[in-house]
Amino acid sequence: MEMKHFIKKMIYRERASSDDLIAYYRRKGIRIGSNCTFHAPRTIKIDITQPFLIKIGNNVEITDYVSILCHDFAWSTFKTEKGEIIGSNGPVHIGNNVFIGEKSIIMKGVTVGNNVIIGAGSVVKHDIPDCTVVAGNPAKIIMTYDEFYTKRKKNMFWRRKCLRENILIVKASFLPKIYSEIFSTFL
């Protein structure tokens, strides 16, 4: 093991990399499918109090500061005021091919379908059907997965066209031949 990775592993332990964090959560009992990536392992929080309640499918991308919860601590107010502990929990199932944007929270009792994109900062309190894009607090469906794909593809062509036009303007004005040859490989 390379010294740099060894030191990183010593400091951050199970949060040293995506693979390390996934392996840690699997050891705790969370079911996580294959080909998943946790993009910021030091910031992601998945509730391990009842790991058997959480299932994450294949090809799931989880970004910075995402939280996945299967219970809450609201019972602490009942314990103080009423002298009783009345807990609440619920399973969280995340389907296949899901992207969860930065600072999103997935609440207890939620099922996220397949082919879903969850926008940054979303609070997911209700089930999300297959092939949808959601965003907001609370998260709401903003379009279908296919509509988002079409929009993104159209936007990509527009950006490529703008880039091409700007490079041609710059190229025509003052770039030496070597730079114009380099830029032409991107067109």
C-alpha positions as a Markdown table, in Angstrom:
| # | Residue | x | y | z |
|---|---|---|---|---|
| 1 | Met | 0.0 | 0.0 | 0.0 |
| 2 | Glu | 1.3 | 3.4 | -1.0 |
| 3 | Met | 2.4 | 5.5 | 2.0 |
| 4 | Lys | 0.1 | 8.4 | 1.1 |
| 5 | His | -3.0 | 6.0 | 1.0 |
| 6 | Phe | -1.8 | 4.4 | 4.2 |
| 7 | Ile | -1.7 | 7.7 | 6.1 |
| 8 | Lys | -5.1 | 8.7 | 4.6 |
| 9 | Lys | -6.5 | 5.3 | 5.7 |
| 10 | Met | -5.1 | 5.8 | 9.2 |
| 11 | Ile | -6.6 | 9.2 | 9.6 |
| 12 | Tyr | -10.0 | 8.7 | 7.9 |
| 13 | Arg | -10.3 | 4.9 | 8.5 |
| 14 | Glu | -13.6 | 3.7 | 6.9 |
| 15 | Arg | -14.1 | 7.1 | 5.3 |
| 16 | Ala | -10.8 | 7.1 | 3.4 |
| 17 | Ser | -12.5 | 6.2 | 0.1 |
| 18 | Ser | -15.8 | 5.3 | -1.5 |
| 19 | Asp | -14.9 | 1.6 | -1.5 |
| 20 | Asp | -13.9 | 1.7 | 2.2 |
| 21 | Leu | -17.1 | 3.4 | 3.3 |
| 22 | Ile | -19.3 | 1.0 | 1.2 |
| 23 | Ala | -17.4 | -1.9 | 2.7 |
| 24 | Tyr | -17.9 | -0.5 | 6.2 |
| 25 | Tyr | -21.7 | 0.0 | 5.7 |
| 26 | Arg | -22.0 | -3.5 | 4.3 |
| 27 | Arg | -20.2 | -4.9 | 7.4 |
| 28 | Lys | -22.8 | -3.0 | 9.5 |
| 29 | Gly | -25.6 | -4.7 | 7.7 |
| 30 | Ile | -26.7 | -2.2 | 5.1 |
| 31 | Arg | -27.5 | -3.9 | 1.8 |
| 32 | Ile | -25.6 | -2.0 | -1.0 |
| 33 | Gly | -25.6 | -3.2 | -4.6 |
| 34 | Ser | -22.7 | -3.2 | -7.1 |
| 35 | Asn | -21.1 | -0.4 | -8.9 |
| 36 | Cys | -22.1 | 2.3 | -6.4 |
| 37 | Thr | -20.0 | 5.4 | -5.7 |
| 38 | Phe | -20.0 | 7.6 | -2.6 |
| 39 | His | -18.3 | 10.8 | -4.0 |
| 40 | Ala | -17.5 | 12.4 | -0.6 |
| 41 | Pro | -17.1 | 9.5 | 1.9 |
| 42 | Arg | -16.1 | 11.9 | 4.7 |
| 43 | Thr | -19.4 | 13.8 | 4.5 |
| 44 | Ile | -22.0 | 11.1 | 3.8 |
| 45 | Lys | -24.1 | 9.9 | 6.7 |
| 46 | Ile | -26.2 | 6.7 | 6.5 |
| 47 | Asp | -28.1 | 5.7 | 9.6 |
| 48 | Ile | -26.6 | 2.5 | 11.1 |
| 49 | Thr | -28.9 | 2.2 | 14.1 |
| 50 | Gln | -31.1 | -0.3 | 12.3 |
| 51 | Pro | -29.0 | -1.2 | 9.2 |
| 52 | Phe | -31.4 | -4.0 | 8.1 |
| 53 | Leu | -33.9 | -1.3 | 7.2 |
| 54 | Ile | -31.7 | 0.2 | 4.4 |
| 55 | Lys | -31.3 | -1.2 | 0.9 |
| 56 | Ile | -29.4 | 0.6 | -1.8 |
| 57 | Gly | -29.5 | -0.8 | -5.4 |
| 58 | Asn | -26.9 | -1.0 | -8.1 |
| 59 | Asn | -25.3 | 2.0 | -9.9 |
| 60 | Val | -26.2 | 4.5 | -7.2 |
| 61 | Glu | -24.2 | 7.8 | -7.0 |
| 62 | Ile | -24.3 | 9.6 | -3.6 |
| 63 | Thr | -22.7 | 13.0 | -3.4 |
| 64 | Asp | -21.5 | 15.4 | -0.7 |
| 65 | Tyr | -23.3 | 15.8 | 2.6 |
| 66 | Val | -26.1 | 13.3 | 1.8 |
| 67 | Ser | -28.0 | 11.8 | 4.8 |
| 68 | Ile | -30.1 | 8.7 | 4.7 |
| 69 | Leu | -32.2 | 8.2 | 7.8 |
| 70 | Cys | -34.3 | 5.2 | 9.0 |
| 71 | His | -35.4 | 6.6 | 12.3 |
| 72 | Asp | -35.6 | 9.9 | 14.3 |
| 73 | Phe | -34.9 | 11.1 | 17.8 |
| 74 | Ala | -38.3 | 12.9 | 18.3 |
| 75 | Trp | -39.0 | 10.3 | 21.0 |
| 76 | Ser | -36.6 | 12.2 | 23.3 |
| 77 | Thr | -39.1 | 14.9 | 23.8 |
| 78 | Phe | -41.8 | 12.3 | 24.8 |
| 79 | Lys | -39.3 | 10.7 | 27.2 |
| 80 | Thr | -38.6 | 14.1 | 28.9 |
| 81 | Glu | -42.2 | 15.3 | 29.0 |
| 82 | Lys | -44.3 | 12.1 | 29.2 |
| 83 | Gly | -41.8 | 9.6 | 30.6 |
| 84 | Glu | -42.3 | 7.2 | 27.6 |
| 85 | Ile | -40.1 | 6.3 | 24.7 |
| 86 | Ile | -42.2 | 6.0 | 21.6 |
| 87 | Gly | -39.8 | 5.4 | 18.7 |
| 88 | Ser | -40.5 | 5.7 | 15.0 |
| 89 | Asn | -38.6 | 4.0 | 12.2 |
| 90 | Gly | -39.1 | 2.9 | 8.6 |
| 91 | Pro | -37.2 | 1.2 | 5.8 |
| 92 | Val | -35.4 | 3.1 | 3.1 |
| 93 | His | -35.1 | 1.5 | -0.3 |
| 94 | Ile | -33.2 | 3.1 | -3.0 |
| 95 | Gly | -33.5 | 1.6 | -6.5 |
| 96 | Asn | -31.0 | 1.0 | -9.3 |
| 97 | Asn | -29.4 | 3.8 | -11.3 |
| 98 | Val | -30.1 | 6.6 | -8.9 |
| 99 | Phe | -28.2 | 9.9 | -8.4 |
| 100 | Ile | -28.6 | 11.7 | -5.1 |
| 101 | Gly | -27.5 | 15.4 | -5.2 |
| 102 | Glu | -25.4 | 17.2 | -2.7 |
| 103 | Lys | -27.0 | 18.0 | 0.8 |
| 104 | Ser | -30.0 | 15.9 | 0.1 |
| 105 | Ile | -31.8 | 14.1 | 2.9 |
| 106 | Ile | -33.7 | 10.8 | 2.5 |
| 107 | Met | -36.2 | 10.3 | 5.3 |
| 108 | Lys | -37.4 | 7.1 | 6.9 |
| 109 | Gly | -40.1 | 5.1 | 5.2 |
| 110 | Val | -39.2 | 6.2 | 1.7 |
| 111 | Thr | -38.8 | 4.1 | -1.4 |
| 112 | Val | -36.9 | 5.7 | -4.3 |
| 113 | Gly | -37.5 | 4.0 | -7.7 |
| 114 | Asn | -35.2 | 3.1 | -10.5 |
| 115 | Asn | -33.7 | 5.7 | -12.9 |
| 116 | Val | -34.2 | 8.6 | -10.5 |
| 117 | Ile | -32.3 | 11.9 | -10.1 |
| 118 | Ile | -32.6 | 13.7 | -6.8 |
| 119 | Gly | -31.6 | 17.4 | -7.1 |
| 120 | Ala | -29.2 | 19.0 | -4.7 |
| 121 | Gly | -30.7 | 20.1 | -1.3 |
| 122 | Ser | -33.8 | 17.9 | -1.6 |
| 123 | Val | -35.6 | 16.6 | 1.4 |
| 124 | Val | -37.3 | 13.3 | 0.3 |
| 125 | Lys | -40.2 | 12.5 | 2.6 |
| 126 | His | -42.4 | 10.5 | 0.2 |
| 127 | Asp | -41.9 | 7.7 | -2.3 |
| 128 | Ile | -40.4 | 8.6 | -5.6 |
| 129 | Pro | -41.6 | 6.6 | -8.7 |
| 130 | Asp | -39.4 | 5.1 | -11.3 |
| 131 | Cys | -38.0 | 7.4 | -14.1 |
| 132 | Thr | -38.4 | 10.7 | -12.5 |
| 133 | Val | -36.4 | 13.8 | -11.5 |
| 134 | Val | -37.2 | 15.4 | -8.2 |
| 135 | Ala | -36.0 | 18.5 | -6.3 |
| 136 | Gly | -37.0 | 20.8 | -3.4 |
| 137 | Asn | -38.0 | 20.7 | 0.2 |
| 138 | Pro | -40.1 | 18.6 | 0.2 |
| 139 | Ala | -38.9 | 17.0 | -2.9 |
| 140 | Lys | -41.4 | 17.1 | -5.8 |
| 141 | Ile | -41.4 | 15.6 | -9.3 |
| 142 | Ile | -40.2 | 18.3 | -11.7 |
| 143 | Met | -40.0 | 16.2 | -14.9 |
| 144 | Thr | -39.6 | 12.6 | -16.2 |
| 145 | Tyr | -36.2 | 11.0 | -16.6 |
| 146 | Asp | -36.6 | 11.0 | -20.4 |
| 147 | Glu | -37.6 | 14.7 | -20.4 |
| 148 | Phe | -34.4 | 15.5 | -18.4 |
| 149 | Tyr | -32.3 | 13.4 | -20.8 |
| 150 | Thr | -33.7 | 15.3 | -23.8 |
| 151 | Lys | -33.2 | 18.7 | -22.1 |
| 152 | Arg | -29.6 | 17.8 | -21.1 |
| 153 | Lys | -28.8 | 16.5 | -24.6 |
| 154 | Lys | -30.2 | 19.7 | -26.2 |
| 155 | Asn | -28.2 | 21.8 | -23.8 |
| 156 | Met | -25.1 | 19.9 | -24.6 |
| 157 | Phe | -25.4 | 20.6 | -28.3 |
| 158 | Trp | -26.0 | 24.3 | -27.6 |
| 159 | Arg | -22.9 | 24.5 | -25.4 |
| 160 | Arg | -20.8 | 22.7 | -28.1 |
| 161 | Lys | -22.1 | 25.1 | -30.7 |
| 162 | Cys | -21.3 | 28.2 | -28.5 |
| 163 | Leu | -17.8 | 26.7 | -27.8 |
| 164 | Arg | -17.2 | 26.1 | -31.5 |
| 165 | Glu | -18.3 | 29.6 | -32.4 |
| 166 | Asn | -16.1 | 31.2 | -29.7 |
| 167 | Ile | -13.1 | 29.2 | -30.7 |
| 168 | Leu | -13.6 | 30.1 | -34.4 |
| 169 | Ile | -13.7 | 33.8 | -33.4 |
| 170 | Val | -10.6 | 33.6 | -31.3 |
| 171 | Lys | -8.8 | 31.4 | -33.8 |
| 172 | Ala | -9.5 | 33.8 | -36.6 |
| 173 | Ser | -8.3 | 36.8 | -34.6 |
| 174 | Phe | -4.9 | 36.0 | -33.1 |
| 175 | Leu | -4.1 | 32.4 | -32.2 |
| 176 | Pro | -1.0 | 30.9 | -33.7 |
| 177 | Lys | -1.4 | 27.9 | -35.9 |
| 178 | Ile | -0.4 | 25.4 | -33.2 |
| 179 | Tyr | -3.2 | 26.5 | -30.8 |
| 180 | Ser | -5.8 | 26.4 | -33.5 |
| 181 | Glu | -4.7 | 22.8 | -34.3 |
| 182 | Ile | -5.1 | 21.8 | -30.7 |
| 183 | Phe | -8.5 | 23.5 | -30.3 |
| 184 | Ser | -9.7 | 21.9 | -33.6 |
| 185 | Thr | -9.4 | 18.4 | -31.9 |
| 186 | Phe | -12.2 | 19.4 | -29.5 |
| 187 | Leu | -14.6 | 20.5 | -32.3 |
